[in-house]
Amino acid sequence: MLRQFVADLHVHSLLSPCADVEMSPRNIIRQAVLNGIDIVAITDHNASANVRAFQQAAQGTGVTILPAMEVETKEEIHLVTLFEDSGAISAWENMVNQHLPDKKNDDNKFGGQFVVDAEDELVSVEERLLLTSLTLGVEEVVEQVNALGGLCIASHVDRPSYSLISQLGFIPPGIKLTALELSGRMSKEDVLIKFPAFEKWPLILSSDAHSIDRFIQGPKTVFWLEAPTLSEIRSALTEGRTRWRKA
């Protein structure tokens, strides 16, 4: 039996250097409960060290945390990568680490990168710069994520930077993305007038939240699912538009 779930599949925690320190497990889970957000994907830049803390903080709340990551390809394209379980995201993070340049983060320039526990207590500070490009290309990322049973969504494709369109000018033929993410900056109708090629793709909305206010107020997607799982989200996106819409 299908039921409605409100999902935000693009949310940054305080591990992302560009995110506010308020983007902690307890704060985000509390706001998800208060605002009726059922599914949250924690999508830090090129890292997933805070996912487990969010899953622990969400236990008993009714909020589902999906293991995820936003990666930046060598073309400077952002992709949201989502996985079903901790094993798959760990395997993906190991691969990402092999292709992440060994540069030290500049806290003053980019911001801190904080790993925390489920109680929002500091565990460690990530010193390697996360806000950078991998040495993997966009098609390589999609291929590797799919091989691990995950799915890829092209981030904020309507934005003039760090998007598939801004960097390439087109969607590569045959690329096995699951969906395209809109930023909510324009109406869907205006987006399709500007980018008619998007009509062929499932289009979702996410907040790309770096602050609590954006998490609360930013766009979401409503899915009709049997359960709040990645496999059900995949089915909803591939079966047709009757199972998802703008929140």
C-alpha positions as CSV (number, residue, x, y, z in Angstrom):
1,M,0.0,0.0,0.0
2,L,1.4,3.4,-1.0
3,R,1.5,6.3,1.3
4,Q,2.8,9.9,1.1
5,F,6.3,10.8,2.2
6,V,7.9,14.3,2.1
7,A,11.5,14.0,1.2
8,D,14.5,16.3,1.0
9,L,17.3,14.5,-0.8
10,H,20.0,17.2,-0.7
11,V,20.9,18.4,2.8
12,H,24.4,19.4,4.1
13,S,25.6,18.9,7.6
14,L,28.3,20.8,9.5
15,L,30.8,18.5,7.9
16,S,30.4,20.5,4.7
17,P,32.7,23.6,5.0
18,C,30.0,25.8,3.4
19,A,27.3,24.7,5.9
20,D,26.4,26.5,9.1
21,V,27.5,24.8,12.4
22,E,23.8,24.6,13.3
23,M,23.4,21.8,10.7
24,S,23.8,19.1,13.3
25,P,22.0,15.8,13.8
26,R,19.7,17.0,16.7
27,N,18.9,20.3,15.0
28,I,18.0,18.8,11.6
29,I,16.1,15.9,13.0
30,R,14.1,18.2,15.3
31,Q,13.1,20.4,12.4
32,A,12.3,17.5,10.2
33,V,9.8,16.2,12.9
34,L,8.3,19.7,13.5
35,N,7.9,20.3,9.7
36,G,6.7,17.0,8.5
37,I,9.8,16.0,6.6
38,D,9.8,12.2,6.5
39,I,13.0,11.4,4.5
40,V,16.3,13.3,4.6
41,A,19.4,12.5,2.7
42,I,22.6,13.9,4.3
43,T,24.7,14.9,1.3
44,D,28.0,16.4,2.5
45,H,30.6,17.4,0.0
46,N,32.8,14.3,-1.0
47,A,32.2,12.8,2.5
48,S,29.7,10.8,4.6
49,A,31.3,10.7,8.1
50,N,28.2,12.3,9.7
51,V,25.6,9.9,8.2
52,R,25.7,7.4,11.0
53,A,25.3,10.1,13.7
54,F,22.2,11.3,11.9
55,Q,20.8,7.8,11.6
56,Q,21.3,7.3,15.4
57,A,19.7,10.7,16.2
58,A,16.7,9.8,14.1
59,Q,15.9,6.5,15.8
60,G,12.4,6.5,17.2
61,T,11.4,9.8,15.5
62,G,9.8,8.5,12.3
63,V,12.4,10.3,10.2
64,T,14.4,8.2,7.8
65,I,18.0,9.2,7.0
66,L,19.4,8.0,3.7
67,P,23.2,7.5,3.4
68,A,24.3,9.9,0.7
69,M,27.0,12.3,-0.5
70,E,27.2,15.2,-3.0
71,V,30.3,14.7,-5.1
72,E,32.1,17.1,-7.4
73,T,33.4,15.6,-10.6
74,K,36.5,16.6,-12.4
75,E,34.3,18.8,-14.7
76,E,33.1,20.6,-11.5
77,I,29.7,19.0,-11.8
78,H,27.8,18.3,-8.6
79,L,25.9,15.0,-8.3
80,V,23.8,13.7,-5.4
81,T,24.7,10.1,-4.8
82,L,22.4,8.0,-2.6
83,F,22.7,4.5,-1.2
84,E,20.6,1.9,0.5
85,D,22.9,1.0,3.5
86,S,26.1,1.8,5.4
87,G,28.1,-0.9,3.5
88,A,27.5,0.7,0.1
89,I,28.2,4.3,1.3
90,S,31.4,3.1,3.0
91,A,32.5,1.5,-0.2
92,W,31.7,4.6,-2.2
93,E,33.6,6.9,0.3
94,N,36.6,4.7,0.0
95,M,36.6,5.2,-3.7
96,V,36.0,8.9,-3.3
97,N,38.9,9.2,-1.0
98,Q,41.2,7.6,-3.6
99,H,40.2,10.3,-6.1
100,L,40.1,13.3,-3.7
101,P,43.1,15.7,-4.0
102,D,45.3,15.7,-0.9
103,K,44.8,19.4,-0.1
104,K,44.5,20.8,3.4
105,N,41.3,22.7,4.3
106,D,41.6,26.4,5.1
107,D,39.1,27.0,7.8
108,N,39.3,30.8,7.4
109,K,38.6,30.6,3.7
110,F,36.2,27.7,3.4
111,G,34.8,27.1,6.9
112,G,35.3,24.2,9.3
113,Q,34.5,20.6,8.6
114,F,33.1,19.0,11.7
115,V,32.4,15.3,12.4
116,V,30.0,14.9,15.3
117,D,28.1,12.2,17.2
118,A,24.3,11.8,17.6
119,E,24.3,14.2,20.6
120,D,26.0,16.9,18.5
121,E,29.2,16.5,20.4
122,L,32.4,17.1,18.4
123,V,34.2,13.9,17.4
124,S,36.9,15.3,15.1
125,V,37.7,18.0,12.6
126,E,38.3,16.9,9.0
127,E,41.5,18.5,7.8
128,R,41.4,17.4,4.2
129,L,39.7,19.9,1.9
130,L,36.3,18.5,0.9
131,L,35.1,21.4,-1.2
132,T,37.0,20.4,-4.4
133,S,36.8,18.3,-7.5
134,L,37.5,14.6,-7.7
135,T,39.7,13.1,-10.4
136,L,36.7,11.1,-11.6
137,G,34.6,12.3,-14.5
138,V,30.8,12.6,-14.4
139,E,30.2,9.4,-16.4
140,E,32.7,7.5,-14.2
141,V,30.9,8.6,-11.1
142,V,27.5,7.6,-12.4
143,E,28.8,4.2,-13.5
144,Q,30.6,3.5,-10.2
145,V,27.6,4.5,-8.0
146,N,25.2,2.4,-10.1
147,A,27.6,-0.6,-9.7
148,L,27.3,-0.2,-5.9
149,G,23.5,-0.3,-6.1
150,G,23.1,3.4,-5.5
151,L,21.5,6.1,-7.7
152,C,22.7,9.4,-9.0
153,I,20.8,12.7,-9.3
154,A,22.3,15.6,-11.1
155,S,22.3,18.5,-8.6
156,H,20.5,21.8,-9.3
157,V,20.7,21.4,-13.1
158,D,19.0,24.8,-13.6
159,R,21.8,26.7,-11.8
160,P,24.5,28.7,-13.6
161,S,27.4,27.0,-11.8
162,Y,28.4,23.5,-10.7
163,S,25.6,21.9,-12.7
164,L,25.5,19.5,-15.6
165,I,24.3,22.2,-17.9
166,S,26.6,25.0,-16.8
167,Q,29.7,22.8,-17.2
168,L,28.8,20.7,-20.2
169,G,25.9,22.5,-21.9
170,F,24.1,19.3,-22.4
171,I,23.1,16.0,-20.8
172,P,25.5,13.3,-22.1
173,P,23.6,10.7,-24.2
174,G,23.1,7.4,-22.5
175,I,24.2,8.6,-19.0
176,K,22.4,6.5,-16.4
177,L,21.2,9.2,-14.1
178,T,18.0,8.5,-12.2
179,A,16.7,12.0,-12.1
180,L,17.5,15.7,-12.4
181,E,17.2,18.1,-9.4
182,L,15.7,21.5,-9.7
183,S,16.7,24.3,-7.3
184,G,13.3,25.9,-7.0
185,R,14.6,29.2,-8.2
186,M,12.3,29.1,-11.2
187,S,8.9,27.5,-11.7
188,K,9.0,24.1,-13.4
189,E,7.1,25.6,-16.3
190,D,9.8,28.3,-16.8
191,V,12.6,25.7,-16.4
192,L,11.1,23.5,-19.2
193,I,10.8,26.5,-21.5
194,K,14.5,27.3,-20.9
195,F,15.6,23.7,-20.9
196,P,13.2,21.6,-23.0
197,A,15.4,18.6,-22.8
198,F,14.6,18.2,-19.1
199,E,11.0,17.1,-20.1
200,K,12.3,13.6,-20.7
201,W,13.6,13.2,-17.2
202,P,12.1,12.8,-13.7
203,L,12.5,16.2,-12.0
204,I,12.7,16.5,-8.3
205,L,13.0,19.4,-5.9
206,S,15.4,19.6,-3.0
207,S,16.5,22.3,-0.6
208,D,20.3,22.0,-1.0
209,A,20.2,23.3,2.6
210,H,23.3,24.7,4.2
211,S,21.3,26.4,7.0
212,I,18.3,25.4,9.1
213,D,16.1,28.2,7.6
214,R,16.8,26.8,4.1
215,F,16.1,23.3,5.3
216,I,12.7,24.3,6.7
217,Q,11.7,26.7,3.8
218,G,13.5,25.1,0.8
219,P,11.7,23.0,-1.8
220,K,10.9,19.3,-1.2
221,T,9.5,16.4,-3.2
222,V,6.5,14.3,-2.2
223,F,6.8,10.6,-3.0
224,W,4.2,7.9,-2.8
225,L,6.0,4.8,-1.5
226,E,5.4,1.5,0.2
227,A,8.3,2.3,2.6
228,P,10.9,5.1,3.0
229,T,13.7,3.2,1.2
230,L,16.0,4.0,-1.6
231,S,14.6,1.1,-3.7
232,E,11.1,2.6,-3.4
233,I,12.3,6.0,-4.4
234,R,14.0,4.5,-7.4
235,S,10.8,2.7,-8.3
236,A,8.8,5.9,-7.9
237,L,11.1,7.9,-10.2
238,T,11.3,5.3,-12.9
239,E,7.6,4.2,-12.9
240,G,6.2,7.7,-13.7
241,R,5.0,11.0,-12.4
242,T,2.0,9.6,-10.5
243,R,4.3,8.7,-7.6
244,W,6.1,12.0,-7.1
245,R,5.4,15.7,-7.2
246,K,6.6,19.0,-5.8
247,A,5.9,19.4,-2.1
